[in-house]
Amino acid sequence: MSDQTKRQNEENAASVPKADTLTPADRYQELFIAVQMGCVFSDSKTFVDCVPRGDPEDILEQYREQCDDDGFDLAGFVHANFEPPQVHTSHYKSPPGQPLKAHIDSLWDVLTRHPRQHPPNSSILPLPNDYVVPGGRFAELYYWDSYFTMLGLAESGRHDLLASMANNFAYLIDTYGHVPNGNRTYYLSRSQPPVFALMVELFESNGVCKAIEYLPRLRKEYNFWMAGAEEMRPGDARRHCVCLDDGSILNRYWDDRDTPREESYREDVLTARKSDRPAHHVYRELRAGAASGWDFSSRWCDGPELSTIRTTSILPVDLNCLLYKLERQICLLNHAVGQRKQAEKFQQRAEQRKQGIERLLWNAQAGAFLDYDFERASPREALNSATAAPLFIGLASREQAHRTAQALRDRLLCEGGLGTSELDSGQQWDQPNGWAPLHWMAIRGMRNYDINADDIACRWLRTVGTLYKKESKLVEKYVVTHDGDDAEGGGGGEYPLQDGFGWTNGVTRRLLHEDPGNEANQAKAASKS
């Protein structure tokens, strides 16, 4: 990164207005509850993304003065005082005949947001540089989505956006001490799978920056995930950390709040009512599930019902592999700058984590890495595609990698690609859906060990390409339980299928580049009927 670029980035960061971190629930109090429980908008995320037309305190005061009046119209009051976000789904479709790769390349500007689009008194957290959003209802930056999106930006030659994104993530860590789930105030209490170390590698390999420039931010993110670990004793669980019986630490997903998610307020209240646990316990588990990025999945539950969710009791394979990667990255960068003692400390931490993963998460009987329920001292026997994470990170032994690859094929590979889990629960991170990031981790992970993954890549690209030829768009997730020739978008979960779509674009663009002979490279948007 040139000195001029550094100065420009510093100037951009300095010009960002100080964020008002009040969440919509904090700001609008009983008005917020009335709107969300009263279903003023069909999607709970709409209200939390609204922009107030006047001073928020004045709006709340007006509501308190009027709400008990005979004939008070809540919906009318809200529409008079708030501007809902616009979702331009039509922008995500290709003109007839446009090739798939060209469609993806053309979408980056459509999905790019600019700092000047950050209105005051809204839930958006301002950023200094342009950034790419997933699309549809997701009109903000998302943490782990962005890594997979960046794979496509790199292949499209959009190093300008890569550089902007790099500095946005650095800014978030500098400002908030971690990368929030997304750049919204209601996401500040949690993060997502920690992929910043992977991002930094991608930035350096594409000449955007030197990885060493981000060492302070990598350390700061690590401190967020490990806060309180030094004082823990065997059997303790505190925030993201769980202290094992030998004194080593593994991690879990966590959210610092135990209230309903503001973007899914009514849904969480109704879910908690189905449980015999205290409501705030259920809210914490739902929030932790959202922090995982797998919101939601039977992976976190005691069966198909979401009300049985127990995310904070589970040591996830993918999270701990990503933190192992972070520890290794910090170790290597400390070596590079001559900080030998720091490098040795993180080498030791990485080795301890690896031993913990092998002891608790590797399951020789299943021949795969399984999540572990530390409260019940037992593995989670249902396989999910996060089992590929140790291969993706390079932590698995060769024998473990080959056995895991076989388990993926035997238990999760479907006609249209890699399934997410073994259970059809009605949640979106379960059967019959397949997701771009999980395909990338499995394909790249298997290839790291010279295991042929072409069949998985071909099935996924056929699914994506076929739907593109039929509907002229890419979507958030796909049904993979039938042949790719009958491709359709996935379902389940809390909201309708979204078009766009950031990480599908990114992974698909990268896979098309790696296999130029794949027939999906010839896929073209449907002609007008």
C-alpha positions in Angstrom: 0.0 0.0 0.0 1.5 3.4 -1.0 2.1 6.2 1.4 -0.4 8.3 -0.5 -3.1 5.5 -0.2 -2.4 5.3 3.5 -2.8 9.0 4.0 -6.1 8.9 2.0 -7.4 6.0 4.1 -6.5 7.9 7.3 -8.3 11.0 6.0 -11.3 8.9 5.1 -11.4 7.4 8.6 -11.0 10.7 10.3 -13.9 12.1 8.3 -16.4 9.5 9.4 -19.0 11.0 11.8 -19.0 9.6 15.3 -21.6 6.8 15.3 -24.7 7.0 17.5 -24.7 3.4 18.8 -28.2 3.5 20.3 -30.1 0.6 18.8 -33.7 1.0 17.5 -35.1 -0.8 20.6 -33.0 1.5 22.9 -34.0 4.6 21.0 -37.8 4.0 20.5 -38.6 1.8 23.5 -42.3 1.1 23.7 -42.9 2.4 20.2 -40.4 -0.1 18.9 -42.2 -3.0 20.7 -45.6 -1.8 19.4 -44.3 -1.7 15.8 -42.6 -5.0 15.9 -45.3 -6.9 17.7 -48.0 -5.2 15.7 -46.5 -6.4 12.4 -46.6 -2.9 10.9 -44.1 -4.3 8.4 -44.2 -7.8 7.1 -40.4 -8.1 7.6 -39.2 -7.3 11.1 -35.9 -6.0 9.6 -37.7 -3.2 7.8 -38.4 -1.0 10.9 -34.9 -1.3 12.3 -33.5 -0.1 9.0 -36.0 2.8 8.7 -34.7 6.4 8.7 -36.6 8.8 10.9 -38.0 11.8 9.1 -37.4 14.0 12.2 -35.7 14.0 15.6 -36.1 10.5 17.2 -36.8 11.9 20.6 -39.6 14.1 19.2 -41.1 11.1 17.4 -41.1 9.1 20.6 -42.7 11.9 22.5 -45.4 12.4 19.9 -46.1 8.6 20.1 -46.5 8.8 23.8 -48.9 11.7 23.5 -51.0 10.1 20.8 -50.9 6.3 21.3 -53.8 6.1 23.8 -56.1 8.3 21.7 -59.2 6.7 20.3 -58.6 5.5 16.7 -54.9 6.0 16.9 -53.4 4.5 13.7 -50.0 3.0 14.5 -49.1 2.1 10.9 -50.1 5.6 9.7 -48.0 7.2 12.5 -45.0 5.1 11.5 -45.2 5.8 7.8 -45.6 9.5 8.5 -42.5 9.6 10.7 -40.1 7.0 9.1 -38.8 6.3 5.7 -38.6 2.6 5.0 -35.5 1.2 3.1 -35.9 0.5 -0.6 -35.2 -3.0 -1.9 -34.6 -3.0 -5.6 -34.8 -6.7 -6.4 -35.1 -6.0 -10.2 -31.6 -4.7 -10.2 -30.2 -8.2 -9.7 -31.5 -9.7 -13.0 -29.4 -9.8 -16.1 -30.5 -8.5 -19.5 -31.4 -11.4 -21.8 -28.3 -13.3 -23.1 -25.8 -11.9 -20.7 -23.2 -14.6 -19.8 -23.0 -15.6 -16.1 -19.5 -14.3 -15.5 -20.3 -10.9 -17.1 -23.5 -10.8 -14.9 -21.4 -11.2 -11.8 -18.9 -8.6 -12.9 -21.6 -6.1 -13.6 -23.3 -6.7 -10.2 -20.4 -5.4 -8.1 -21.3 -1.7 -8.7 -25.0 -2.5 -8.1 -24.1 -4.0 -4.7 -21.7 -1.3 -3.7 -22.7 1.3 -1.1 -21.0 4.6 -0.4 -20.3 6.6 2.8 -22.6 9.4 1.6 -25.5 6.9 1.8 -25.2 6.8 5.6 -28.2 8.9 6.9 -28.1 10.4 10.4 -30.2 8.9 13.2 -30.5 5.6 11.5 -29.2 2.2 12.6 -26.4 2.2 10.1 -22.8 2.4 11.4 -20.9 4.8 9.1 -17.9 3.5 7.3 -15.1 5.5 5.7 -15.0 3.7 2.3 -17.2 2.0 -0.3 -18.4 -1.5 0.5 -20.2 -4.4 -1.1 -23.5 -5.7 0.4 -25.1 -9.1 -0.1 -28.2 -7.8 -1.8 -32.0 -7.8 -1.2 -33.0 -7.1 2.4 -29.3 -7.1 3.4 -28.3 -3.6 2.5 -25.3 -3.4 4.9 -21.8 -4.9 5.2 -21.8 -8.4 6.7 -18.7 -9.9 8.2 -18.2 -13.5 7.0 -20.2 -12.9 3.9 -17.6 -10.4 2.8 -14.7 -12.8 2.7 -16.5 -15.0 0.1 -17.6 -12.0 -1.8 -14.0 -10.8 -1.9 -13.0 -14.0 -3.7 -15.1 -12.8 -6.6 -14.0 -9.2 -6.4 -10.4 -10.4 -6.8 -11.2 -12.5 -9.8 -13.1 -9.6 -11.4 -10.1 -7.4 -10.9 -11.9 -5.1 -8.5 -8.9 -4.3 -6.4 -10.4 -0.9 -5.7 -13.2 -2.5 -3.8 -10.9 -4.9 -2.1 -8.8 -2.0 -0.8 -11.9 -0.2 0.4 -13.2 -3.3 2.2 -9.8 -3.9 3.8 -9.8 -0.5 5.4 -13.5 -0.7 6.4 -12.8 -3.8 8.4 -9.7 -2.3 10.0 -11.8 0.8 10.9 -14.5 -1.4 12.5 -11.9 -3.2 14.6 -10.2 0.1 15.6 -13.5 1.7 16.5 -15.5 -1.1 18.2 -12.8 -3.6 19.2 -14.3 -6.3 16.9 -16.1 -6.7 13.6 -19.8 -6.6 14.3 -22.2 -9.0 12.6 -22.9 -6.1 10.2 -22.6 -2.4 10.2 -25.8 -1.7 12.1 -26.2 -0.7 15.7 -28.3 -3.7 16.5 -25.5 -6.0 15.4 -22.8 -4.5 17.7 -23.3 -7.0 20.5 -22.0 -9.9 18.4 -19.6 -10.7 15.7 -19.6 -13.5 13.1 -17.2 -16.3 12.1 -13.7 -14.6 12.5 -12.4 -14.5 8.9 -10.3 -11.3 9.1 -7.1 -13.4 9.0 -8.3 -15.0 5.7 -9.1 -11.6 4.4 -5.7 -10.3 5.2 -4.1 -13.2 3.3 -6.3 -12.4 0.3 -5.5 -8.7 0.4 -1.7 -9.5 0.4 -2.0 -12.1 -2.4 -3.7 -9.6 -4.6 -1.2 -6.8 -3.9 -3.8 -4.7 -2.0 -1.6 -4.4 1.1 1.0 -6.1 3.2 -0.4 -8.5 5.8 1.9 -7.1 8.5 0.0 -3.7 8.3 -3.0 -5.5 9.9 -1.2 -7.2 12.8 -2.5 -4.8 15.4 -6.1 -5.4 14.2 -5.6 -9.2 14.2 -4.4 -8.9 17.8 -7.4 -6.7 18.7 -9.9 -9.1 17.2 -8.2 -12.0 19.0 -8.5 -10.2 22.3 -12.3 -9.8 21.7 -12.8 -13.5 21.2 -10.5 -14.4 24.1 -11.6 -11.8 26.6 -11.5 -13.2 30.2 -9.7 -16.4 29.2 -6.7 -15.7 31.4 -8.8 -15.8 34.6 -10.7 -18.9 33.8 -10.4 -22.3 35.6 -11.3 -25.7 34.2 -15.1 -26.0 33.8 -15.6 -22.2 33.5 -17.6 -20.8 30.6 -17.4 -17.0 30.1 -18.6 -15.1 27.0 -16.9 -16.7 24.0 -14.6 -18.9 26.0 -14.9 -22.3 27.6 -12.1 -23.7 29.8 -11.6 -27.4 29.3 -10.7 -29.9 32.0 -7.0 -29.6 31.1 -7.0 -25.9 31.4 -7.0 -25.2 27.6 -9.5 -22.9 25.9 -11.9 -23.6 23.1 -14.6 -21.1 21.9 -18.3 -20.8 21.4 -20.6 -18.3 19.7 -22.0 -15.6 21.9 -23.9 -12.4 21.9 -23.6 -9.9 24.8 -27.4 -9.2 24.9 -30.2 -11.5 26.1 -33.1 -9.7 24.5 -35.0 -10.6 21.3 -32.9 -9.8 18.2 -34.2 -6.4 17.1 -34.3 -7.4 13.4 -36.4 -10.4 14.2 -38.1 -9.2 17.4 -41.5 -10.8 17.0 -40.1 -14.0 15.7 -37.9 -14.4 18.8 -40.7 -13.6 21.2 -42.9 -16.2 19.6 -40.1 -18.8 19.7 -39.4 -18.1 23.3 -43.1 -18.7 24.2 -42.7 -22.3 22.9 -40.0 -23.1 25.4 -40.2 -23.9 29.0 -36.9 -22.1 29.7 -36.8 -18.4 30.8 -37.3 -16.2 27.8 -34.0 -14.4 28.2 -32.2 -17.8 28.0 -33.8 -18.5 24.6 -33.0 -15.0 23.4 -29.3 -15.4 24.2 -29.2 -18.7 22.3 -31.0 -17.2 19.3 -28.5 -14.3 19.2 -25.6 -16.7 19.5 -27.0 -18.7 16.7 -27.1 -15.5 14.6 -23.5 -14.8 15.5 -22.6 -18.2 14.0 -23.9 -17.1 10.6 -25.9 -20.3 10.6 -29.2 -18.7 11.6 -30.8 -21.1 11.9 -30.0 -24.8 11.9 -30.7 -28.0 13.7 -27.0 -27.9 14.4 -27.8 -25.8 17.4 -31.0 -27.5 18.5 -32.2 -30.6 20.4 -34.4 -31.5 17.4 -36.3 -29.7 14.7 -37.9 -27.1 16.9 -36.1 -23.8 17.1 -37.3 -23.3 20.6 -34.8 -26.0 21.7 -31.8 -24.0 20.6 -28.6 -24.4 22.7 -25.9 -22.6 20.7 -23.9 -21.5 23.7 -23.5 -25.1 24.9 -21.7 -26.1 21.8 -18.1 -25.9 20.8 -18.3 -25.5 17.0 -15.8 -27.0 14.6 -15.6 -24.0 12.2 -15.2 -21.3 14.9 -12.3 -23.1 16.6 -10.6 -23.7 13.3 -10.8 -20.1 12.3 -9.4 -19.0 15.7 -6.6 -21.5 15.2 -5.9 -19.8 11.8 -6.0 -16.4 13.6 -3.4 -17.6 16.2 -1.2 -19.0 13.5 -1.4 -15.8 11.5 -0.5 -13.7 14.5 2.4 -16.0 15.2 3.8 -15.8 11.7 3.5 -12.0 11.5 5.1 -11.6 14.9 8.0 -13.7 13.6 8.2 -11.4 10.6 8.7 -8.3 12.7 11.1 -9.9 15.1 8.8 -10.2 18.1 10.0 -13.7 19.0 8.4 -14.0 22.4 5.0 -13.0 21.1 5.4 -15.4 18.2 6.2 -18.3 20.6 3.2 -17.4 22.8 0.8 -17.6 19.9 2.5 -20.7 18.5 1.8 -22.4 21.9 -1.8 -21.2 21.9 -2.4 -22.5 18.4 -0.9 -25.9 19.3 -3.1 -26.1 22.5 -6.1 -25.3 20.4 -5.2 -27.9 17.8 -4.9 -30.5 20.5 -8.3 -29.5 21.9 -9.9 -29.8 18.5 -8.3 -33.2 17.9 -9.3 -34.5 21.4 -12.9 -33.2 21.5 -14.0 -32.5 17.9 -12.4 -35.2 15.9 -14.6 -38.3 16.1 -12.8 -41.4 14.9 -16.0 -43.5 14.8 -17.8 -41.0 12.5 -14.6 -40.4 10.6 -15.3 -36.6 10.7 -15.0 -33.5 12.9 -18.1 -33.0 14.9 -19.3 -30.1 17.1 -19.1 -30.9 20.8 -21.7 -30.3 23.5 -19.5 -29.4 26.5 -22.4 -29.2 28.9 -23.3 -32.8 28.2 -19.7 -33.9 27.5 -20.7 -35.5 24.2 -20.3 -35.0 20.5 -23.2 -33.7 18.3 -23.6 -36.8 16.2 -25.5 -35.3 13.3 -23.0 -34.3 10.6 -23.0 -30.8 9.1 -20.7 -29.3 6.4 -18.7 -27.3 9.0 -16.8 -30.6 9.2 -14.8 -29.3 6.2 -13.3 -26.4 8.2 -10.2 -28.3 9.5 -9.4 -29.2 5.9 -10.0 -25.6 4.7 -7.7 -24.2 7.4 -5.1 -27.0 7.0 -5.4 -28.3 10.6 -6.4 -31.9 9.8 -4.0 -34.8 9.4 -3.9 -36.5 6.0 -5.9 -39.4 7.3 -8.4 -37.2 9.0 -8.8 -35.2 5.8 -9.4 -38.3 3.6 -11.9 -39.7 6.1 -13.7 -36.4 6.4 -13.9 -36.0 2.6 -15.4 -39.5 2.4 -18.0 -38.6 5.2 -18.9 -35.5 3.3 -19.6 -37.5 0.2 -21.4 -40.4 1.9 -23.6 -38.3 4.2 -24.0 -34.8 2.7 -23.3 -34.8 -1.1 -26.5 -34.6 -3.1 -27.3 -34.4 -6.8 -27.2 -30.6 -6.9 -24.2 -30.0 -4.5 -23.2 -30.3 -0.9 -26.0 -30.4 1.7 -25.7 -28.3 4.8 -26.8 -30.9 7.3 -28.6 -34.2 7.6 -31.9 -33.0 8.8 -34.8 -31.2 7.1 -36.0 -29.0 10.0 -37.6 -26.1 8.0 -34.6 -23.9 8.9 -32.6 -22.5 6.1 -29.2 -23.9 7.3 -30.4 -27.4 6.9 -31.5 -29.8 4.2 -32.5 -29.3 1.4 -30.4 -26.2 1.1 -26.8 -25.7 -0.1 -24.7 -22.5 0.4 -21.8 -21.0 -1.5 -19.5 -20.5 1.5 -19.8 -24.1 2.6 -19.1 -25.3 -0.9 -16.0 -23.2 -1.1 -14.6 -24.4 2.3 -15.2 -28.1 1.3 -13.8 -27.7 -2.2 -10.8 -25.7 -1.2 -10.3 -27.9 1.9 -10.3 -31.1 0.0 -7.9 -29.7 -2.6 -5.5 -28.6 0.1 -4.9 -32.3 0.7 -4.9 -33.3 -3.0 -8.3 -34.8 -2.7 -10.3 -34.5 -5.9 -13.3 -32.2 -5.3 -14.3 -31.6 -9.0 -17.5 -33.5 -8.6 -18.7 -31.2 -5.8 -17.7 -28.1 -7.8 -19.4 -29.3 -10.9 -22.6 -30.1 -9.2 -22.7 -26.7 -7.5 -21.9 -24.8 -10.7 -24.5 -26.8 -12.6 -27.1 -25.8 -10.0 -26.2 -22.1 -10.0 -25.8 -22.0 -13.8 -29.1 -23.7 -14.5 -31.1 -21.4 -12.3 -29.3 -18.4 -13.9 -30.4 -19.6 -17.3 -34.0 -19.9 -16.1 -34.3 -16.8 -13.9 -31.4 -14.5 -15.0 -30.1 -14.1 -11.4 -28.1 -15.6 -8.6 -29.7 -16.2 -5.2 -28.7 -16.5 -1.6 -29.0 -20.3 -1.3 -30.1 -23.3 -3.5 -32.0 -26.6 -3.2 -29.4 -29.3 -3.7 -31.3 -32.4 -3.0 -32.2 -33.0 -6.7 -30.3 -32.8 -9.9 -28.9 -29.4 -10.9 -30.8 -29.5 -14.1 -33.9 -28.9 -11.9 -32.3 -26.1 -10.0 -34.4 -23.9 -7.7 -33.7 -21.4 -5.0 -33.7 -22.5 -1.4 -36.3 -21.8 1.3 -37.0 -22.1 5.0 -36.1 -19.8 7.8 -37.4 -16.4 8.7 -37.6 -14.5 5.4 -38.1 -15.1 1.7 -35.3 -16.1 -0.6 -33.0 -13.1 -1.5 -31.6 -12.2 -4.9 -28.2 -10.7 -5.4 -26.2 -12.3 -3.9 -22.8 -11.4 -2.6 -21.2 -14.7 -1.6 -22.8 -16.7 -4.3 -21.4 -14.3 -6.8 -18.0 -14.4 -5.2 -17.6 -18.2 -4.9 -19.2 -18.8 -8.3 -16.9 -16.3 -10.0 -13.8 -17.9 -8.4 -14.9 -21.5 -9.4 -15.7 -20.4 -12.9 -12.1 -19.1 -13.2 -10.6 -22.3 -11.8 -12.6 -24.4 -14.3 -12.8 -22.5 -17.6 -14.1 -25.5 -19.4 -17.1 -25.9 -17.1 -20.4 -25.5 -18.9 -21.6 -22.9 -16.4 -19.2 -20.5 -18.1 -21.5 -20.7 -21.1 -24.7 -20.1 -19.1 -26.6 -17.1 -20.4 -29.6 -15.2 -19.0 -33.0 -16.2 -20.1 -34.5 -14.6 -23.2 -37.7 -12.6 -22.7 -40.8 -14.6 -23.2 
